[in-house]
Amino acid sequence: MRDRLAAAPVVQDDPEEATEAERPSQTRFHTSGPLPPVSTATAQARPSASERGFAQASADQRAQMQRDVVAEHLAHGIAYHDEITSDDQAYLESKGLKVGATLHGRGGLDLTTFVPADGSGATPVLAFRGTKGTDDLVADANPAGVGAFQMAANEGLIATALASLQRYGKPVVTGHSLGGALAQMAAARFPDLVGRVVTFQSPGISRDMVGKLDAYNRKTEQSGGTPVQSQHYSVEGDIVPLAGQAFTSGFITVIASGQHSLLDGLNPFNEHAAYPLEDLVKSGGSPSVHELASADRPSQSRMSRGLQRFAEALRVGVGRAVELGERLGHRGASPTQAYMKLWEDVRTGIDKGQNVEQLVTTIEGSSIREDDKNLMIENLRQITSVRAQASTKRP
């Protein structure tokens, strides 16, 4: 892997491809290998605002990357394991963590909570497992949004898991691939229960979801609180981050993957299986900081437009095939579009403080399947219970 992460030139973003309004996040491009930090003379030649800011915080950035390697191990490694191995246990102990709970939801959702070992003071973590199995492929490809089905079917479970971690502090929510999308959506849905979002090779989520978290962060900052921070890690050439509409606002760090052979270039999924951050940190790679770039997606200069069209066609095309199968009666474990539409209405009612029993009546009077009604009511009651408990603990 370290050979694959050799230093490579970074392609500057085309300023014509995004307006200032589309640039809420900063993109850091990192290369690895025996490169020294950018010299002061070089940095002073054409200093940008982002370069000046990052130069001042370079030590903090490296320290944060070291901490995020732990999240990478949890999200991209342990979260995928059906059972915790002895090696997993040893790693967790070395980081002052232990498994809190492993939860299995509808539609193939799996999440694991990690809590501080006695006296360690470690930050709690909630890690969503990424794509694994046919249910997850459906969730990844659905045109309603990457991971949207799993989120809609399991919001109550996710809220309960987040609430269970609050006694240790606000957790980091993390995930790889599909898990990264779920981590972003969890933060957007329950921002008061999340401290930080860290994703690895994740697709984006809907702009509506991102907007909800942005609104919460603005309000929190205005009242003197701490907003939810987001850090997204990706590998140059990975196709998955091209899906979705936007990332939760924060930083997008794209790690250069080096020169590829022709065969590598023909298989854009190779980079998706990488463990980029740990290799970058171990190799002592130096960050190369560039100007603001669009946070809607990685810039088009990073990958050919043809490949982007392929990614979009793959996501939407498979999603439509799944939707057609549902209409023909071959319905999987994930909620239907009808479920999701009704759930959004119910979710709006929850956010506005509508009476719970009125919402239950709305669900019971709908035309969705009986088991879906029961699932939705269960989610509704779990969420309102978590919110009620949180409100009683506020000063």
C-alpha positions as CSV (number, residue, x, y, z in Angstrom):
1,M,0.0,0.0,0.0
2,R,2.8,2.4,0.8
3,D,4.1,2.0,-2.8
4,R,0.6,2.9,-4.0
5,L,0.8,6.1,-1.9
6,A,4.0,7.4,-3.5
7,A,4.2,11.1,-4.0
8,A,2.2,12.4,-7.0
9,P,1.6,15.8,-8.4
10,V,-1.6,17.4,-7.2
11,V,-3.9,18.8,-9.9
12,Q,-5.3,22.2,-9.1
13,D,-9.0,22.7,-9.2
14,D,-10.5,24.6,-12.1
15,P,-11.8,27.8,-10.6
16,E,-14.5,27.9,-13.4
17,E,-16.1,24.7,-12.1
18,A,-17.5,26.1,-8.9
19,T,-18.8,29.4,-7.6
20,E,-18.0,30.9,-4.2
21,A,-21.5,29.9,-3.0
22,E,-20.6,26.3,-3.7
23,R,-17.4,26.3,-1.6
24,P,-18.4,25.9,2.0
25,S,-15.6,23.5,2.9
26,Q,-11.8,23.4,2.4
27,T,-10.0,20.6,0.6
28,R,-6.6,19.5,1.7
29,F,-4.5,17.4,-0.7
30,H,-1.9,15.3,0.9
31,T,1.0,13.4,-0.7
32,S,3.1,10.8,1.0
33,G,6.7,9.8,0.7
34,P,10.0,11.4,1.6
35,L,8.9,14.9,0.8
36,P,10.0,17.7,3.2
37,P,7.4,20.2,4.3
38,V,6.8,23.1,2.0
39,S,9.6,25.6,2.6
40,T,8.9,29.1,4.0
41,A,10.3,30.7,0.8
42,T,8.0,28.6,-1.4
43,A,5.0,29.3,0.9
44,Q,5.7,33.1,0.8
45,A,5.9,33.2,-3.0
46,R,2.2,33.2,-3.5
47,P,0.6,32.8,-0.1
48,S,-3.1,32.1,0.0
49,A,-5.4,32.5,3.0
50,S,-5.8,28.7,3.3
51,E,-2.0,28.2,3.1
52,R,-1.3,30.8,5.8
53,G,-4.0,29.2,8.1
54,F,-2.8,25.7,7.6
55,A,0.9,26.6,8.1
56,Q,0.0,27.9,11.5
57,A,-2.0,24.8,12.4
58,S,0.2,22.2,10.8
59,A,1.2,20.6,14.1
60,D,-2.4,20.4,15.2
61,Q,-3.4,18.9,11.9
62,R,-0.8,16.1,12.2
63,A,-1.9,15.4,15.7
64,Q,-5.5,15.2,14.6
65,M,-4.6,12.8,11.7
66,Q,-2.9,10.6,14.2
67,R,-6.1,10.5,16.2
68,D,-8.2,9.9,13.1
69,V,-6.1,6.8,12.3
70,V,-7.9,5.2,15.2
71,A,-11.3,6.0,13.7
72,E,-10.0,4.5,10.4
73,H,-9.2,1.2,12.2
74,L,-12.6,1.2,13.8
75,A,-14.6,2.2,10.7
76,H,-12.7,0.3,8.0
77,G,-11.6,-2.7,10.0
78,I,-13.3,-3.7,13.3
79,A,-16.8,-2.5,12.2
80,Y,-16.7,-5.0,9.4
81,H,-15.8,-8.0,11.6
82,D,-18.6,-10.3,12.6
83,E,-16.8,-11.1,15.8
84,I,-14.2,-9.1,17.8
85,T,-10.9,-10.9,17.3
86,S,-8.0,-11.1,19.8
87,D,-6.1,-8.7,17.6
88,D,-9.1,-6.3,17.6
89,Q,-9.2,-6.5,21.4
90,A,-5.5,-5.8,21.8
91,Y,-5.8,-2.8,19.5
92,L,-8.8,-1.4,21.4
93,E,-7.0,-1.8,24.7
94,S,-3.9,0.0,23.3
95,K,-6.2,3.0,22.5
96,G,-8.1,2.9,25.8
97,L,-11.3,1.7,24.3
98,K,-13.6,-1.3,24.6
99,V,-16.7,-2.4,22.7
100,G,-19.9,-1.0,24.2
101,A,-22.5,-2.7,22.0
102,T,-22.9,-4.1,18.5
103,L,-26.4,-3.4,17.1
104,H,-28.1,-4.9,14.0
105,G,-30.9,-2.9,12.4
106,R,-33.2,-3.3,9.4
107,G,-32.0,-3.4,5.8
108,G,-28.5,-4.7,6.7
109,L,-27.5,-1.9,9.0
110,D,-24.8,-2.7,11.6
111,L,-23.2,-0.3,14.0
112,T,-20.8,-0.7,16.9
113,T,-20.2,1.6,19.8
114,F,-16.8,1.9,21.4
115,V,-16.5,3.4,24.9
116,P,-13.6,4.4,27.1
117,A,-12.0,1.6,29.1
118,D,-12.0,2.3,32.8
119,G,-10.1,5.5,33.5
120,S,-8.8,6.0,30.0
121,G,-10.7,9.1,29.2
122,A,-10.9,8.2,25.5
123,T,-13.5,9.8,23.3
124,P,-16.5,7.4,22.6
125,V,-17.0,6.4,19.0
126,L,-20.0,5.1,17.0
127,A,-18.9,3.3,13.9
128,F,-21.2,2.4,11.0
129,R,-20.3,-0.6,9.0
130,G,-19.9,0.0,5.2
131,T,-21.1,-2.1,2.3
132,K,-21.3,-5.8,3.0
133,G,-24.0,-7.9,1.5
134,T,-26.8,-7.5,-1.0
135,D,-29.0,-5.3,1.3
136,D,-26.1,-2.8,1.5
137,L,-25.7,-2.8,-2.3
138,V,-29.3,-1.8,-2.5
139,A,-28.8,0.9,0.1
140,D,-25.6,2.2,-1.7
141,A,-27.3,2.4,-5.1
142,N,-30.7,3.8,-4.3
143,P,-31.5,7.0,-6.1
144,A,-33.1,8.5,-3.0
145,G,-29.7,8.9,-1.6
146,V,-26.8,6.7,-0.5
147,G,-27.8,5.0,2.7
148,A,-31.1,6.8,2.9
149,F,-33.1,3.5,3.2
150,Q,-31.0,2.3,6.1
151,M,-31.3,5.6,7.9
152,A,-35.0,5.9,7.5
153,A,-35.6,2.4,8.8
154,N,-33.2,2.7,11.8
155,E,-33.3,6.3,13.1
156,G,-34.7,5.2,16.5
157,L,-32.0,2.6,16.9
158,I,-29.3,5.1,16.0
159,A,-30.7,7.8,18.3
160,T,-30.7,5.2,21.2
161,A,-27.1,4.2,20.4
162,L,-26.0,7.9,20.4
163,A,-27.9,8.6,23.6
164,S,-26.1,5.7,25.4
165,L,-22.7,7.3,24.7
166,Q,-23.5,10.7,26.2
167,R,-22.3,9.9,29.7
168,Y,-18.8,9.5,28.2
169,G,-19.0,12.7,26.2
170,K,-20.2,13.5,22.7
171,P,-19.0,10.8,20.4
172,V,-17.2,10.7,17.1
173,V,-19.4,9.2,14.5
174,T,-17.5,7.4,11.7
175,G,-17.8,5.1,8.8
176,H,-16.2,3.8,5.6
177,S,-18.1,3.9,2.3
178,L,-21.8,3.5,3.0
179,G,-20.9,3.8,6.7
180,G,-19.5,7.3,6.1
181,A,-22.8,8.4,4.5
182,L,-24.7,7.0,7.5
183,A,-22.3,8.8,9.9
184,Q,-23.1,12.1,8.1
185,M,-26.8,11.5,8.2
186,A,-26.7,10.6,11.9
187,A,-25.0,13.9,12.6
188,A,-27.5,15.8,10.5
189,R,-30.5,14.1,12.2
190,F,-29.1,14.2,15.8
191,P,-26.5,17.0,15.9
192,D,-26.9,17.6,19.6
193,L,-25.8,14.1,20.3
194,V,-22.6,14.2,18.1
195,G,-19.3,15.8,18.6
196,R,-17.4,15.1,15.4
197,V,-17.9,13.3,12.0
198,V,-15.0,11.4,10.5
199,T,-15.5,9.6,7.2
200,F,-13.3,7.4,4.9
201,Q,-13.9,7.1,1.2
202,S,-17.5,8.1,1.8
203,P,-20.1,9.2,-0.7
204,G,-21.9,12.5,-0.1
205,I,-25.5,12.8,1.2
206,S,-28.4,15.0,0.2
207,R,-28.0,18.8,0.3
208,D,-31.1,18.9,2.5
209,M,-29.4,16.8,5.1
210,V,-26.2,18.9,4.9
211,G,-28.4,22.1,5.2
212,K,-29.9,20.8,8.5
213,L,-26.5,20.3,10.1
214,D,-25.3,23.7,8.8
215,A,-28.3,25.4,10.3
216,Y,-27.7,23.7,13.7
217,N,-24.0,24.7,13.6
218,R,-24.8,28.3,12.8
219,K,-27.3,28.5,15.7
220,T,-24.9,26.7,18.1
221,E,-22.0,29.1,17.2
222,Q,-24.3,32.1,17.7
223,S,-25.2,30.9,21.2
224,G,-21.5,30.3,22.1
225,G,-21.6,26.5,21.7
226,T,-19.4,24.1,19.9
227,P,-20.6,23.1,16.4
228,V,-20.3,19.6,15.0
229,Q,-17.0,19.3,13.1
230,S,-16.5,17.1,10.0
231,Q,-13.4,15.6,8.5
232,H,-13.7,13.5,5.3
233,Y,-10.8,11.4,4.0
234,S,-10.6,10.1,0.4
235,V,-8.1,8.6,-2.0
236,E,-7.3,10.2,-5.3
237,G,-9.0,8.1,-8.0
238,D,-11.7,6.5,-5.7
239,I,-15.0,6.5,-7.5
240,V,-17.3,6.3,-4.5
241,P,-17.0,9.9,-3.2
242,L,-18.5,11.0,-6.6
243,A,-21.9,9.7,-5.5
244,G,-24.3,11.8,-3.4
245,Q,-24.8,15.6,-3.6
246,A,-22.8,17.1,-0.8
247,F,-20.6,16.5,2.3
248,T,-21.3,17.8,5.8
249,S,-19.3,21.0,6.0
250,G,-15.7,20.8,7.2
251,F,-12.6,19.5,5.6
252,I,-12.1,17.1,2.7
253,T,-8.6,15.6,2.6
254,V,-7.8,13.9,-0.6
255,I,-4.6,11.7,-0.4
256,A,-2.7,11.3,-3.6
257,S,-2.4,7.6,-4.5
258,G,0.6,7.8,-6.8
259,Q,1.0,6.7,-10.4
260,H,-1.2,3.9,-11.5
261,S,-0.9,1.3,-14.2
262,L,-3.4,1.2,-17.1
263,L,-5.1,-1.7,-15.4
264,D,-5.4,0.3,-12.2
265,G,-7.0,3.1,-14.0
266,L,-9.6,0.8,-15.6
267,N,-10.7,-0.4,-12.1
268,P,-11.6,2.8,-10.1
269,F,-12.8,0.6,-7.2
270,N,-9.2,-0.4,-6.3
271,E,-8.7,2.8,-4.4
272,H,-11.9,2.4,-2.5
273,A,-10.4,-0.6,-0.5
274,A,-7.4,1.4,0.6
275,Y,-6.3,2.3,4.1
276,P,-4.9,5.7,3.1
277,L,-4.6,7.7,6.3
278,E,-2.6,5.1,8.3
279,D,-0.2,4.7,5.4
280,L,0.2,8.5,5.1
281,V,0.9,9.0,8.8
282,K,3.4,6.1,8.9
283,S,5.2,7.3,5.9
284,G,5.6,10.8,7.2
285,G,4.0,12.4,4.2
286,S,3.8,16.2,4.2
287,P,0.5,18.0,3.5
288,S,0.2,20.2,0.4
289,V,-2.4,22.8,1.0
290,H,-4.5,24.3,-1.8
291,E,-7.3,26.8,-2.2
292,L,-10.9,26.3,-1.4
293,A,-12.7,23.8,-3.5
294,S,-16.3,22.8,-4.0
295,A,-17.7,20.7,-1.1
296,D,-20.5,19.4,-3.2
297,R,-18.2,16.7,-4.6
298,P,-14.5,16.2,-5.3
299,S,-13.6,18.4,-8.2
300,Q,-14.0,17.2,-11.7
301,S,-10.3,17.9,-12.3
302,R,-9.6,14.9,-10.1
303,M,-11.3,12.4,-12.4
304,S,-12.4,12.3,-16.0
305,R,-15.9,13.6,-16.7
306,G,-16.6,10.3,-18.4
307,L,-15.8,8.3,-15.3
308,Q,-18.1,10.6,-13.3
309,R,-20.9,10.0,-15.7
310,F,-20.2,6.3,-15.3
311,A,-20.5,6.6,-11.5
312,E,-23.7,8.5,-11.7
313,A,-25.2,6.1,-14.2
314,L,-24.2,3.1,-12.0
315,R,-25.8,4.6,-8.9
316,V,-29.0,5.7,-10.5
317,G,-29.4,2.8,-12.9
318,V,-29.0,0.1,-10.3
319,G,-31.3,2.1,-8.0
320,R,-34.0,2.3,-10.6
321,A,-33.7,-1.5,-11.1
322,V,-34.2,-2.0,-7.4
323,E,-37.2,0.4,-7.4
324,L,-38.7,-1.5,-10.3
325,G,-38.3,-4.8,-8.4
326,E,-40.1,-3.3,-5.5
327,R,-43.1,-2.3,-7.7
328,L,-43.2,-5.8,-9.1
329,G,-43.4,-7.2,-5.6
330,H,-39.8,-8.4,-5.1
331,R,-39.3,-6.2,-2.1
332,G,-36.2,-6.5,0.0
333,A,-35.6,-5.6,3.6
334,S,-35.1,-1.9,2.9
335,P,-38.1,0.5,3.2
336,T,-40.0,1.5,0.1
337,Q,-40.1,4.9,-1.5
338,A,-43.6,5.2,0.0
339,Y,-42.2,4.5,3.5
340,M,-39.5,7.1,3.0
341,K,-41.9,9.8,1.8
342,L,-44.2,9.3,4.8
343,W,-41.3,9.1,7.2
344,E,-40.1,12.5,6.0
345,D,-43.5,14.0,6.8
346,V,-43.4,12.3,10.2
347,R,-39.9,13.5,10.8
348,T,-41.0,17.1,10.0
349,G,-43.7,16.7,12.6
350,I,-41.2,15.5,15.2
351,D,-38.9,18.5,14.5
352,K,-41.9,20.8,14.9
353,G,-42.9,19.3,18.2
354,Q,-46.2,17.8,16.9
355,N,-48.1,15.5,19.3
356,V,-46.7,12.0,19.1
357,E,-50.1,10.3,19.2
358,Q,-51.3,12.5,16.3
359,L,-48.3,11.3,14.3
360,V,-49.1,7.7,15.2
361,T,-52.6,8.2,13.9
362,T,-51.2,9.5,10.7
363,I,-49.0,6.5,10.3
364,E,-51.8,4.0,11.1
365,G,-54.1,5.7,8.5
366,S,-51.5,5.5,5.7
367,S,-51.4,3.0,2.9
368,I,-48.0,1.5,3.6
369,R,-47.6,-2.1,4.7
370,E,-48.5,-3.1,8.2
371,D,-45.0,-4.2,9.1
372,D,-43.7,-0.8,7.8
373,K,-46.3,1.0,10.0
374,N,-45.1,-0.9,13.0
375,L,-41.4,-0.1,12.2
376,M,-42.2,3.6,11.7
377,I,-44.1,3.8,15.0
378,E,-41.2,2.1,16.8
379,N,-38.7,4.6,15.3
380,L,-41.0,7.5,16.2
381,R,-41.3,6.4,19.9
382,Q,-37.6,5.8,20.2
383,I,-36.7,9.2,18.9
384,T,-39.2,11.1,21.0
385,S,-38.0,9.1,24.1
386,V,-34.4,10.0,23.4
387,R,-35.3,13.7,22.9
388,A,-37.4,13.7,26.1
389,Q,-34.5,12.3,28.1
390,A,-32.1,14.8,26.6
391,S,-34.3,17.8,27.4
392,T,-34.6,16.8,31.1
393,K,-30.8,16.7,31.4
394,R,-30.3,20.2,29.9
395,P,-29.6,22.9,32.6
